[in-house]
């Protein structure tokens, strides 16, 4: 989603996740993960496990087990704030790896 600052991109991204949770949207996905890229802790992530938001380590482990068991299928990762991510992370980070097209 692209748009000017304040246009509602983050609100829309959050709404997509809430609507999925309530069973109204994207029900083909078993797991949806919302990631705020403006968070400095998230920006230093080295793996998918590092970006899983969770209230506890146990909850994060359960989410990672779900992701591993389905090998990433039926997983939607909503990356909020791409425009707020430092430019060097656009090409050299876990986020770039997540969105880059596979090489053929």
N, C-alpha and C positions, 0 to 999 in steps of 0.2 A: 504494500500500500504506500503510495507516494502522496505527498501533499505539503502544504506550507505549515510552519510551526503553528500549533493551536487549532489545526483543522479537524482534529478528532481521530487521528490515526491510532493513538494508544487506547482511546476509549473504544474504538471499533474492535481492536485486537482483543481487549479484555472482554468485550461483549460476545465475541465469537466463542471464547472459552467458556463463559457463563452459559451461553445458549447450548453449547455441546453438553455441558454438565447437566443441564435440565432436560436433556433428551430431545431437543428440538432441532438440532443442526449437526451435520457431519457425523452421523451415527455409524458410519463405516469405520471410524477410528475408535480403537479400543482405549487408547491413551492420548491425552492432549496435555502438552507441557507449555506453559507460558513463561517466557524468559525476558526479563527487562535488561536490555543490553547497556543501559546507562549505568548500571550497578558496577562499581569498580571490582568487586569480588567476582562477579560474573565475567568481566572483561579479562581476568587473569586465568580463566578456565582452560584446562588442558585436555579435558575429556567430556563426554556427554554426562558422565556421573557428576562432574563439577557444576553443571548448570541446572541440575534437578532441584527445583525449589521444594523444600519439605520442612515440616514443623519439627521433625526429629530424624536422627540417623536411620532409625528403623523404617520410617516411612520412605525415606530416600532409597534404602535398600530394596524395599518392596517394589517401588517404581522401576528401579534398575532391573530387578528380576523379571518383571513383566516385559520390559523392553528386550532383554536378552532372550527370553523364552519365545518371543515372536520374531526375533532377529530384526527388529525395527519395522516390521510390517504393521500396518494399522496404527502407526504412530504419527501424530501431528505435533510438530514443534513450532510454536508461534514466537518468532523473534521480534520483539517490540523495541524500536529505537535504533534501527540500522543506521539512520542518519546521525545518531548521537554517538556511535561507536567510533573510536579513533581510527583514522584512515589506514594506518599500518595494519590494523586487525581485519580490514576488509579482505586482505589477500593472504595473511599468515596467521590463522587462528582456527580454533575448533569450529567457529561459526562459518568461516569460508569453506571448510571441509564439509559441513552439513549441507550447504547450498550449492556447492560446485557440481557440475555435471560430471558423471563418470567418464573417464577417458576410454575411448574405444580403440 
